[in-house]
Every structure is written in C-alpha cells, then in structure tokens.
Amino acid sequence: MIASINPATGEHLATFDPYDDDRVDRLLAAAVVAQSNWRWSSTGRRTDLLTALAGTLRGRKAELAALITSEMGKPLAESVAEIEKCAVNCEYYATNAPGFLAAETITAQGRVEVDPLGVVLAVMPWNYPFWQFFRFLASALAAGNGAILKPANSVPRCALAIESVLRDAGVPDGLVGVVLVETEQVAGLIADDRIAAVTFTGSTQVGRIIAEQAGRALKKQVLELGGSDPFIVLADADLETAATTAATARFLNTGQSCVNAKRFIVEDSVADRFVELFTKAVGRLVVGDPAEDGTTVGPLARAGLRDTLDDQVRRTVEAGATLVCGGAAADRDGFYYQPTILDHVLPGMAAFDEETFGPVTAVTRARDADEAIRLANQTEFGLGASLWTASDRASELVRRLDAGAVFVNAMVASDPRLPFGGIKRSGYGRELAAHGMREFMNVKTVWSDDPAPRLVIRPGEVEVFDRGSGVRTVPYVGAWNTDASRITTGTTVFAPGTEIPVHSHNVEESVLIFSGQATAVIGDERVDLEAGDATWVPAGVPHQFINRGDGELTIYWVYGGHAVTRTMTATGVTVAHLSAADRGAVAAPGK
C-alpha cells in the first residue's frame, strides 16, 4: 500500500494500491508508441509544448504548491517557488532547444547530429516532487524522448498531479507515464527492453543498486546522489553576508536537499564571530505550520528522517562537539526538529562524516585556507561547494575543490542554464543546460562527401530588422540561412542619441565599432570606443551600447553560437535573438 501522509500532523491523506504488472505493461507499451512518433516531431512543436507546460504550471501554481506542502512539508512560499522554477525550466528549453538540436559542423565533410534515445525511466525523490522530475522532463521532451516517472512512494498525490498537468498542457497520450509501484518492482522496469535509459535522484545507497541493475542491462544512467556540501568561510570573507546566506543555504527546504550546505568550514581567526552572526540568523527562522505565511522551517518529511537526524546529533555531541542551539525534536505534532548548530565538529564525528538530511549545521574550524580546502575535500561526496573569500584569490582555490559545482560568495543552487551534477559518491552525469539534454541523446557522427554549403550574403538580399527608436539590424550569417554555421553575425546601426538597454546573451559576443562613436557598458565597466575598436562580452554578462556621437553608429557583432537568446536585465524576460518577440523590444531613446 502506498500512503500519502501530512508530515506536519501525521494525518493519513490518501492510500493507493500499487499498479499491477498488466497496468505497468500498458503504460510502457503506450510510451514506446508515443515516443516513436514524438521523435519525428518538429522542433517548433516541441518548443510549443514546453511553452504550454510552463503556462499550465503557472496557471495551477497555487493548487500545486499547496499539494506539495501538504504531502512533504515544504513551507508554502518554497513550494510556490518550486512550481515557478519548473515553469522557468520549460521556458529555457523552449527557447534554447533549436540550438541544442542543431547539427554541429566539425570539418568540411564531418558533422555531429543528435537523436533521442527512446523512453527514459525517471526514479525520482520526494524532497522536490515537481522540480526533480521537470528538471529532467523538459530537456527529455525537447530531445524527442518519452518518459516513465516512478515517484517516491511518500508523494503519490504530487505524481498524479504531474500526470494531470501533462494532460492539461497537451502532452501526447502515453508519451509520459506515471507508475505507482513498490520498490521491488523497479528492477523489472529497468530490465525491460522498452526502457532505453535511467535517471535517478536519491541516496547513494539506492544509487548503487540502480547503477548495478542498469549496468547489467547496459543502459545509460544519470545518477544525482547524496551530498555533504562544504560552506567555506575564510578570514577575508564578508562575514555578515556569509552568515545570513548560510542560514538559507542550510535550512532551505528544512535542510532536506542534496545541495544544502551541511559542513561549515570556517577559518579559525573569524570562527567565533561567524558562529555569533550565524546563530543570530538561525534565531530569526520561524518553525511552524508549513501552510502558514511566515513559516521558514517546516517538518521533516517522515518520522524516520527525524529519528536518524537526532541520532546523528546525539553521537556528534557525545564525541565532543559543542551544541550551540537546538539538538532535539520540536515539541509539537508532526515530524519537526529544532534548527540546530553544532560547533567544533571534527572529522570522525557523525555530523562531519555522514550526510545530515535536515536542519542541522556542523561547524568545523580550520587553521588557514589550505586546511579549509583539505577539510572540504575530506568527504566521500562531491556535489557542490560554496566558497567565501576575496574575489582575487577565489579562482586558484576553486580549482582545488573536489565538487561538481563551486559557487563563490554565493550559495549553491541549480540553474537551468548551467549543468548540474556531482563526482565521487554524489553520482555521475549532468542535468540541465545543453549537457543535461545530451545525456539522453545519441551523439551521432556523420561523414559525407557532400560538403557544407558556402554562403555569400549581400546587403540587398537580407531583411533589415527595424528595432524602433532609430535602431536597425542587418543579420548576415545565422540560423535563418544555414544549419552549418556555429556563429551568428550581423550589423546594427544606431541613430544619434539611441541605445540598446542593458541585456545579456546565452553565448559570448564580440563587437567591432565599424563607424561612429560608442560608449560600451559591460558589467561594471564603462568605456568610450572609436571606430576600429573592438570588445568581447562573455556569455551572461549584462551590457549595452550607446551612440555618443553626432552621426550614426554602426557596430559589427559576432555571437559564438547558432541559437542566440537575449535576456533583458530590467525585466528578466528571455527571447530568441531576432525573433518576433525580440523585434522592437530593445531600442530605447538615449537619455
């Protein structure tokens, strides 16, 4: 029997009979048929579906967030944010899939194409019941794959709600199936020839089992497993900002995330002050009913998780750590545990060596930066790391950290634009960005004696892109006239007194001032440019160009990609470069 229980009260909300073999067989058969058609769908149809999914998620956000909170205990504001993040991920792949799917020309005769693998089994956890699946699903649908979701058995109502979201958004019948099955039925799903690959998010212990079963069948896997992420605070860090961020990094989702900071490694000379500031920040957390506004720490998802955490705290204190605050179950109904800080935690203690999945912080003191890095790496895990130090020394220290992601002066978080995954016993493979999409695609080498086309572009043969307010663009080489190029080029002409508002792109950009005078704002720098001067702008860096002269300004730009997007800094809106949504949206009169 599969049960849904409210962790804030212990109330049984619903029960479900596991699907029998016949029902599972029908879902697998339907997925194979649907995917065999979906793999030939146009890129436009796929992106339209992802856009519809984003709209459906947002349209049902309040209902879905309340469901998450009732079934796994996440504070309501965080549940709302989870649904929004799912929608953003769908939009990201809707915008970027054309570029990710485009063939890549390597030589005159050789190119790389990508094809879908088939139906992928997604064995997903309870801590982010929507995000963990949509993190994978958006890229899978964009790639042309189908999916079977096997959710954690503690969140069956969330899984069925996902099923209804897919139906409401117009996902083809059968393309994505949801199976409510017991754990022992998963091995049969993995072995089934209709499953092409497996993605799993969960504990390292279960990940080993999944890997063994998939390996026996020679099926590709992506494993996102446990983590004991270090949060490293060195003597030159901004302690107040670090301490405030630390409270969020540790206690987000009541500490039940693989990328929560868990081990706080602080240089000894500032450790007392950091612990003081951090304790004050933790004291501002509000433990309460996760459905009520203002609650920042809810219950743990299950009673067993609370008991395991309490045992880890007890063993760590018995081994010599200092209990600063918390250290016991909260005195209320449900599966609550007090926000806890343990200081003077050493290697060999439970809170240092083991993953603590809940609202417990382990503070370890280091003599200097070298020892801090050594302690950070002294773990079987390697998912993420947060490093707090002066920017001028950060790059050297980042290279020394054993982790799939390092965030400098920021907390670790997943972002659709960046690959996400770990090393060591935190698993292998990547999710998100182009890297995650290609994990479940066949990267196919194609050699042909038919060479790539040559292009000659003449000004009279291209459409002028009028952006309004006296700014116009002439596109030369790009997705509009070739699939072979890996760059996008063109010119933009600015009338006197015009500019493009601050924006960023998903790829790097080089700009040559062809004629006129410009002011370039790139990140925090502002520089005047003359004809013949050139700039380079990294991907993701906000920038703008302003005509500061009396005549027209003409710039020649080159983007390092085939599918370019523009994100307006003021609004956060992302559109495809030179698409209908981009037309007329970026020009503004000079001030």
N, C-alpha and C positions, 0 to 999 in steps of 0.2 A: 504494500500500500504506500502510495506517495502522498505525503501530507504537507499542507501549507499552514504554517504557524506564525502568529504575530509575535516577534521577539520582544516587543515592548510590554506584552501582557502574558504571554504564554498561551493565548487563546488559539484553539484549532479553528482555522478559517475554512478549510475545504480538504477533501481527500479525493484521490484519483486512483483508479486501477491501472497498473502498468499495461501498456499496449502489448497484445499478444503477437506471436510471430507472424500471423496472417496479416495483421494490420501494418506491422513494420514492413513486411514484404510489399504490400500495396504502395506504401509511401516511397520505397526505394524504386519500384518499377515506374511510378509516376515521375519521379525526379529524373530518371535516366531519359525517359521520352521527352520531357520538357527541356532538359538541357541539350539534347541532341538537336532541338530546334533553336534554342536560345543562342547556341554557339555561332549560328549564322546570322543573328540579328545585326542590324546596322549599329554603328557607334551612336548615331543620333537616337535610336530607340532606347539604347541602354542609358544614355545620359538623361533622356526624358523620364525614364522610370526612376532613376535616382533622385531627380528633382521632385517627382511626385511623392517619393518616400519621405523626403525632407519636409514637404508640406503636410503630409499626413501626420508625421511625428509632432510637428508644431501644433497642428490643429487639435491634437488629443493630449497635449503636454500635461495639462492639469490632472487629467484622469490617470494617465500612465505614471506620473510621478507619485500620486497618492498610492497607487498599487505597489510600486517599488518600496515605499516607506512602510506600508502595512505588512509586506511579506519578508523583507530582510532588515528593516530597522534604520535605514539611512535617513538622516534629517531631511525634511521635505525640501528645503532650499537646494540641497545637494542632489536630490532626485530630479528636481526640475532641471538643474544644470546637466545632469546625465542625459536626459532626453534631448536637450538642446545640442549637446556635443554629438549625439548620434546624427542629428539633422545636419550639422556642420560637416561631418564626415561624408555624408551622402552628397552634399553640395560640392565638396572638394573633388570627389571623384567624377561628378558630373562635369565639372569644369576642366579637369586635367586628364580624363581618360583618353580623349583623342590623341594627345601627345604620347601618353604611355603605351598606346596600342600601335602607334605608327612604326613602320619598318625603319630600321637604322642602317643606313648605307655605310659600309666599312671600307670597301675598295670599289673600283670601277665595276667589278663583277659580283662582289660579295656583299650580302646584307644579312641582317638579323630580323626575323619576324617572330611574333609571339602568338601562341594559340592556347586556348583554355585546356585544362586537364580533364574536366568532367564534373562529377558530383563529389564535393568535399564534405567529410564528416566534421562537424564542429562540436567538440565536447567542451562545454562552457561552464564557468563557475557561478556562484551566487552573489559575489560582492558587488559586481556591476552587471546586473542581469540583462540590461539592454545594451549598454556600451560595449561589453566584451564581444557580443555577437555582431553588432553593427560595425564595430571596428574591422572585423573580418569580412562581413557580408557585402558592404559597399564596394570594396575592391573586387570581390568574387563575382558579383553581378556585372561590374564593368568589364571584367576579363572574359565573360561569357560562360562562367561556371554555374553550376547549381549547388545546392547545399542541403544538408540534413543537420538540424540542430538537436543535440542531446543536451538539455539543460541540467543544471544541478537539481537534485530532487527536492531541495528546500524552496525552490522558486517556480513551481509549476504554473501558477497563475500568470506570472510575468511571461513565461514561454508561450502560453496560449494567447496572451495579449499581443505578443510579437507576431504570431500567426495571423491575428485579425488585422494588424497594421499592414502587413504584407498584402493581404487580400484587399483592404480598402485602397491601397495605393496602386493596385492593378498589376501586381506581380503575376506572371503567367501561372496558371494552375499547375501544381505539382513541382514547380521549379525549386521551391524551398519548402522542405517538410520539417515538422516538429515531432519528435518521438519522445514520449514519456515512458521511459524504460528503467528497469533496475540496473544497478552497476554491472551485474554479471552478464547482462545482455550486450554490453558494449563490445566485447571481444568478437562476437558474431558479426556485428556491424562492420568492424574494422576488417575482418577477414572476407567479407562479401565482395565479390568481384565488381559489383556496381559502385562501390566506393573507390575513388581514384586516389584520395589523399586524406590526411587527417590534420586538423589543427586543434590544439589543446591548450587551455589556460587553467592552471591549478597548482597543486602542490608538487614538489619534486618527487615525492614518493609515488604518487599516481602517475606522474610524467614518465618515470622509468617503466612502469607497466605498459603505458600506451606506446612508448617507443619500442619496447620489446615486441608487442603484438603487431605494430605496423611494420617493424623491421622484418619480422618473419614473413610478412606478405609483400615485402619490398615496395612499400608505399611511402611516398614523401610525407614528412611531418614537419610542422612548426610547433615548437613547444615553448610556451611562455610560463615559466615556473616560479618558484619562490624567490624571495629576495630579503636581504638584511642590509638595506642601503645605508651607507655612511653619510652623515651630515658633518662635514669637516669645517671647523671654525678655527682659523689661525689668528695670531696675535694682531695682525694688521687689518682684520675684518671690521666692518661696521657692525658692532655688537648689537645695537638696538634693533636694527633691521633684521639681522640674522636671528635674533631671539624671537621676534614677532613672527617671522616667516617659519621658524622652526615649529611653532605651535600648530600652524596649519599643516606643515609637511608631515607632522607625526599624527595628528588627531583627525585629519580629514577622513571621512567615512568611518569614524570611530576607530581609526588605526587599522582598518581591515583592507589594506591594499598592498599589492606586491611592491609598489614603488613608494609607499610611505617611508620616510626616513625613520630608521629604527635605532641605529647606533650613532650617538652624537659624540664625535671625537674632537676634543677642544684642547687647544694649546694651553699648557698649564698656567702660563702667566696671566691669562684672561679668563680662566675657567670659573673662578669664584663669581666674577661679575656676570659672565654669561648665564650661569645657573640662577643667579638672582633675577636677572631680567626674564629668563625663560620661565621661571616659577611664577612670576607675576603674570606673564602672558597666559600660562596654563590656568591660573586662578580666574581669569576672565571667561573661560569656557563655561558653557551652560549645559549641564547634564539634565535631560528631561525627555518628555514625550516627543518622539521624532516628528510627529504630525503637527506639533505646535510651533508657531513662529518664534524665532529666537533661540531654539534649541540648536546647539552646535555639536553635542556628543549624545548619541543615542545608545541603544543596547547593542551588545554583540548579537550576531545572527542566530547563534544556537547556544544552549546551556553548556555543551561540551567545550566550546571555544572559550567561554568564560572560565571554566574549571581548569583547562590547560594553561591559560594565561596566569591564573592565580598560583598554580603550581610553579611556573617559571619564576614568578616574583618571589615566592617563598624560598626557593632554592638559591636564588641570587643573593637575597638578604642573608641567608644562613651562611653563604660563602664569604661574606664580608662587605657587601655593597651597602651604601647608606640610603635609607628610604627617606626621600625629601618630602613627598606627599603621596596621598592615595594608598595603594597597596592592598585593597580589599574590594570585594563586591559591593556595589551600591545598595543601600538599604531601601529597596523598593521592588515592586513586582517586575518581572521580566528579567532579561539576561544582561544586566548592567554591570559595568566595572568602573571604579573610580579612575579618573585620569591620574596617572602615576609617573613619578620621576624617580629613577634610581641613579645615584651618583657614585663615583669611584668604582665603576664596574670594570672588571679586568677580564682578559682572555681566560677561558676556562670556566667562567660563570655562565649560567644558563642564558641570561639576557644578552650576552655577547655572542655566544656560540650558536644559539638557536634563533630561528625566526620567531619573533613575538608578534602575533596577529591580533592586535588590539591596542587599547590606549595606554601603552606602557613605553616609557622612554629610558634608554640606557645611556648614561653619560660616562665616557672614558676620557681620562686626561693624558695628554701626550707632552713629552719634554719639548719637542720642537716640530717643525714641519715634516722633517724626514720620518720621525717616529709616527706622526699622524698618518702619513701615507701608508706606512708599513701596517699600522693597525687597521686602516680602512681596507687594505687588501687581504687581511688575515681572516678570511671567511670562505666558505665553500660556494658562496653565491657571487654573482657578478651582474646584477641587473642595472641599477643606477647609482649615481653618487652626486652629492651636492657639495660644492667646494666654495668656501667663503674666505676670500683673501683679496689683496690688491690686484687689480687687473694686470699690471705689468709683470707679475710673476706667475699668473694663472696658467698660461699656455704650457710652460715647462712641467708644472705639476699635473695638469690634465693628462699628459702622455704617460704618466707613471701610475695612473689609477686603472685598476682592472674592472671595467664596467662597460656595459653596452651603451650607456649614456652618461655624460657628465654635464651638470648644469652649474655654471659659475655665477655665484651670488644670486642664485635663484633656486627654487625647489624643483625637484624632478617631476615632470608631468608629460603625458603623451600629447602629441600634436599631429594631426593628420598629415602635415607637410613634411614630417621627419620620421625616419624609420625607428621602430621601437622593438627592443628585444634584448636578450642578455647573453652572457657567456658563463662558463663553468656550470654549476648545477642550477643556474637560473634558466637553462634551456638553450635552444638554438633556433635560427631562422629569425625573420623580421616581419613585423606587421606595419601597416601604414606606409604612406608615400608610394613612390614607384617600386621601391624594394619589396614592400609587402604584397603589392599586386602581382609581381612576377614570381613570388614564391610558388604560386599555384598556376603557373603557365609554362608551357613548353617553349623554351627559348630555342628557336629553330634557325640553324644556319642555312642560307640559300645561296648557291653559287650558280650564276647564269652568264652565258656569253653575250647576253643582251645587255649592253652597258647602260648605266643610269643616264637619264635624259640630260641634255645640255640646254640651258636656258639663256636666251638673250631678251632682256627686258628693256623696252624703250618707253620713255615718259608718256608718249601719246597712247600707249596700249594699256595703261593701268588706270584704275579708278582713283580719283582724288577723294580722300576721306576727310570731309569737312567736319571739324570738331566744334565749330561755332566760335564766336568771340574773336575771330581773326586768326584762328589756328587751323592749319590743314596739313594732312599727312598724305604722302605718296608711298604706298607699300611696294616693295620690289620683290624680294625672294621670301617665300613663306609657305604656310600650309595651304594657302589659296591657289598656288600654282605648281607645287611639287610635293611629293611624299618623300623624296630622297634627301632633301637638304636637312642638315642639323642646325641651321641658323635661320634667323629671321631678320630681314634688313628693310630699310626704307629711309625716307627723309621727312622731317616735319618743319614747316615754315610758320614762324610767329610774326604777326603784325606788331608794329611798335606798341609797347605798353601791355603786352599779353604774357601769359604764363600758363604752365600746367600745374595744378595744385599738387601737394605732396602725395606721393604714391610709392608703391614698391612692386616688384615683379617676382615671379617664381624662378627666374633664371637671371644670370648675370647679364649686364648690359655695358656696351662700350659706345661712347658718343663722341663724334668729331664735330667741332664747330666749323661748318663749311663756309659760312659767311655771316657777318654781323658781329654783335657783341652780346654775351650772355653772362648771367650770374647763375652758377650751379649751387644748389643746396643739397649736400649728400650727407645724410646722417646729421652730425652736429657741426659739420664744416660748411662754410660759405666761401666761395671763391669766384672771382671775376675771370672770364675766359674771353679770348680773342680768336679770330679766325685762324684755323690751323691747330688750335689747342684741342686736346682730347681728354676724356675722362673714362674711368672704369667704375662701375657701380656693382657691388656684389648682390647676389640674389637676396631678397628680403629686406634690403636697406632702404628706408624711406628717402626720397629725393624729389627734386623738381628743377626745371629750367625756366629762367625768366629772361625775356628780351629787355635788356637795359639800354639798348641803343636807340638811335633816332630812325633807323631804317629796319627792314625785315631781317630777322634772324633765321638762318637755315641750319639745321643740325642733321647729320647722317648718323643713324643708330644701327647697331648690330646686337641682337639678342642671341645668347648662347643656348637656344632651344627651338624646337619646332612648334610646340604648343605653348604660347605665352599667355600669362594672366596678369591682370593689373588689380591691385588692392588699394583702394583709396584710404589713406590714413585717417581722414576725418570721420569716415562712416564705417570703415571695416568691410565695405562691400567689395567682393571679388568678382571680376568679369573676365571673359576671354578677350584678349587684346584684339582690337579692331573688329569686334563682333557688333551686332546690332545694339547690344546693351552698353557697349563702350562708346558708341557714336554720340558725339555732342556732350559727353558726360565729363570730360576732363579739362576743357578750356575754361578759363576764367579771366576776367579783365584784371590787369595789373592794378596794384594799389598805389 
